[in-house]
Amino acid sequence: MKAKLSSFLRKMTWSRIQNTLHIKLLLLSLLLLFLFLLLLRPTPSSPPSPAITTTASTSTTTTAPAAACYSKIPESLAETIIHYATSNTTPQQTHAEISVTARVLRHRSPCRFLVFGLGLDSPMWAGLNHGGRTAFLEEDESWIATVRARFPSLETYHVRYDTRVRDADALMEIGRRPECSSTETTELRGSLCGLALKGLPDVFYDEEWDLIMVDAPTGWIPEAPGRMGAIYTAGMAARGRKAEGETDVFVHDVDRKVEDEFSKEFLCEGYLREQVGRLRHFSIPSYRKKKLPFCP
């Protein structure tokens, strides 16, 4: 019996080690691929330097300046590569879950990417969206200070939430009221819906986001803020998009009740593109120029 148990534990340990190595290899491969593509991009040409002319009594020699042919690796991307090459920490999402968002970023970056949450995977998201804007909204001020000290180039903002997971059922009923499910107006700052987040940093309302990921705030205990408002607000921001096209919205931890029910209700199963593991990917169109039902 002891021999069987020992064998089982060894197999489990080896499986975890393999999973960690696979994730690290994926992150490094993706970052190196983006770096390779970055180096292939033509750099803006600068005005040619004047030719140097040397005049002698018998001849005139014109020498053309040597052309610059090197591109410097951006500091933020270099930080990200070093971090994942030397870190033993496993990211919050699995290999398969990360791949879902990475595929979308390959097609849409450089773009505007908003993330609810600040974690050990944040440098990766900023690196994969190199050249675009990636902003992180985080509830824990001390954690922001810790991450900023290590990755000063990350764009981070502090957010306060006044909801609690224990109130999720009541908030679901509020979200079903006409003032929340109406598509006549998608304005969030002046929203009459009690589920909408109206106290986020200005950057959230002023920017048009192409991708939004909801991986925060915390939601694993009744006293935690929960992601009820973040999910609803992400969906309404997508519907209120001024530009043509769709907003890709990702919700993590859909194995939990709140993330599961609120994403289906307010991001709509009709807009669900795929689910891999605990991650759901929705593509929501702009409602600005179209009269569409809240859910298709």
Secondary structure, DSSP 4 states (H G I P E B T S, - for coil): -HHHHHHHHHHHHHHHHHHHHHHHHHHHHHHHHHHHHHHHSPPPPPPPPPPEEEE-SS-EEEEPPPPP---PPPHHHHHHHHHHHH--PPPSS-HHHHHHHHHHHHHH-S-EEEEE---TTHHHHHHHTTTSEEEEEES-HHHHHHHHHH-TTSEEEE------GGGHHHHHHHHTSHHHH--S---STT---TTS---S-HHHHHS--SEEEE--S--SSTTS--SHHHHHHHHHHHHT-SSSSEEEEEEE-TTSHHHHHHHIIIIIGGGEEEEETTEEEEEEE--SSS---S--
